[in-house]
Amino acid sequence: MGVKDMSDAAVEKIQLAEKEAEDLLAASRAKSKEILDQAREEADSLYKDLIDRARKMEEEKIRDMEKKAQEDSQDLLAKTDSQVQRLEDMKKEDFPDLVKSIVEKVVV
């Protein structure tokens, strides 16, 4: 084997090594892109899940607040009705006595 043959063989081996390196680099880039895309999809999914949870919690909180407001409103309405009834009862009971007392004071 001559120097030329050895040189040609070395060049071929170098070219083959360069081709393998390029192939490995391309495969590595493709795998990196695949991993990055997968991570991006997972991040998007987690973000959407968190947003959905936050919305559900907010909606639940609003429903609880509305329920509490309705209960408070019902309580206030019941108290108001009770007070109105007491005032009406007082009018019925006290008004004639009050008129009588005023008339007695005016007459006497």
Protein Blocks (a to p, Z undefined) as FASTA:
>chain_A
ZZklmmmmmmmmmmmmmmmmmmmmmmmmmmmmmmmmmmmmmmmmmmmmmmmmmmmmmmmm
mmmmmmmmmmmmmmmmmmmmmmmmmmmmmmmmmmmmmmmmmmmmmmZZ
